[in-house]
Amino acid sequence: MQQLAVSSLDHHSIVFGVYRDGDNNLDAVQERNVTDFVKATAANPALKVVAEDTTRVGRAPFFRGQLRTEWSTIQGGTQHITHVTGPEDMSDRNSLAAFVERTLESRLSDPSFSKADVWIDLVDHGGGDGGGLQADSSGGFMSLQDIAGAIGDGKAAFRKRHPGADDTVRGVLANQCLMATVGFADTLSHVGVRYLAASPETMLAPGVPSAAFAQALTQGGDWPHDAVDVTMHTRYGTGAQSYHPAAAFDVLDIDAPKMEHVRSTIGAFNQAVSGLPHSKEGRAELTDIRSDLRAVRGMVRFDHSADMPWHADRPAIASYEAVASDDRLPQALRHVAQAAADAVGDLVLAHKESASFGPFHASYADAIGPTVHLPVTARSYDTWAAQGVVETHNDFYDAVHGRDLARAIGAYNPRDDAAGAVA
């Protein structure tokens, strides 16, 4: 990672909150998402880091394997461990809310960062609209509603203690697999987050280089493209064993009016499809729509993944454009499909995808922008709902009439839907 000595007077100040849950198999490899900031802040006084790190990594006086949670501030090239406790359940909504509050407090208490933007970096396993922040010890997996809700809770707690103070969380870096989804963007938008940076596909650990990403934010200018570039161009490892972390990566502008337009247009498309007549012609059109959607590959584009649920998470722009370009369909339906594609496309500030992502031997040339949950068979409706990873029971899926679309094209599964409701 290239390091540049910079002046805080010339760069935009950032308070970067790293919420890293190492209570899983990625602990050791993802520790650098915290420790890389020691060098980064030494070279960049415009960057201040607040970290909560649950880890088993050995570090005096702890032996390797001793799970604990470390709170620290990293600034000016020094990591100040403020306190250490027994392991927090970082898949718990209250834990994330408390971290958001502490990060906002850190900005308020430091005059040199009083005008800084706050970003939250969520480092762990992720599961698309099923959520993320998976913890082995508790078995927890935080839903996307609770992730966004925790950010809202943390902001509310901060406002209660400091009426009138700035409680803005500018952006979220979802340093987890599969989290560039329309549903997650929508949910974050409702708690005032403006930007989401994430990958629509699985990533190779340690994932997004957090310190390099945060440095790009401080540069100002065309930071969305810089942040995407630094993620897609990063290599871990050496020589023939080196690898890029992501097959595709996006920075999305999830401003509330944009997201309301996305809700409206996707909802209109789903209703138009579900409203097709129950006639021979209508059934033929539904078959064509299902074929169009099936032709756009979902995520987890690698071998030996048949039991994974995210094949139904399709690139939204490509999916709606596939229907819009099908001249077998009524013009009115093609028009609403194109409107949905355009609305989602308007969210994308910066994007790169790999035409052939080596480790998975698959093309991502159409994986532009966020995914949307679009099952085309009942088997793929909500595959892991019984295990508590639920992609269909959330505000966005309800608001856009997702079940109606699934029923119309033969992809609804009442068993999965009931399991999701229980979860």
WOMO-V240038 format. One record per helix or strand of 3 or more residues. SS is the DSSP state (H for helix, E for strand). FROM is the first residue (numbers start at 1). TO is the last residue. If there is no record, write none. Layout:
ss;from;to
SS;FROM;TO
SS;FROM;TO
This chain:
ss;from;to
E;14;21
H;27;30
H;32;43
E;47;55
E;68;75
E;78;85
H;93;108
H;111;113
E;117;123
H;128;130
H;144;161
E;171;175
H;182;189
E;195;198
H;210;218
H;223;233
H;239;241
E;248;253
H;256;274
H;280;294
H;309;312
E;313;315
H;316;324
H;331;345
E;348;353
H;358;360
E;371;373
H;378;380
H;385;387
H;395;399
H;402;408
H;414;422
